[in-house]
Amino acid sequence: MKFKPLKDRVFVSYAAEEERTKGGLYVPDTAKEKPQKGKVEAVGSEVKEVKVGDSILFDKYSGSKVRMDDSEYLIIKEEDILGIVEG
């Protein structure tokens, strides 16, 4: 399925990261306050800073979650992107 976001929206794939402490305990998502990492899958016509294929960081609670083709994605505004991960 193809998806084309409108205007300043960015369509992002991401993976929920499970983390463990040194003692082997899982850290729940609610305890994490760090930004999330994702990959840009599609961009709207008004997006200027990022392009398809970029790895980005964004706030944990930004955007709207959608489910397509048995995968979860986010639709976020370009202004909610914190930066592009290079290298």
Secondary structure, 3 states (H helix, E strand, C coil): CCCCCCCCEEEEEECCCCEECCCCCEECHHHCCCCEEEEEEEECCCCCCCCCCCEEEECCCCCEEEEECCEEEEEEEHHHEEEEECC
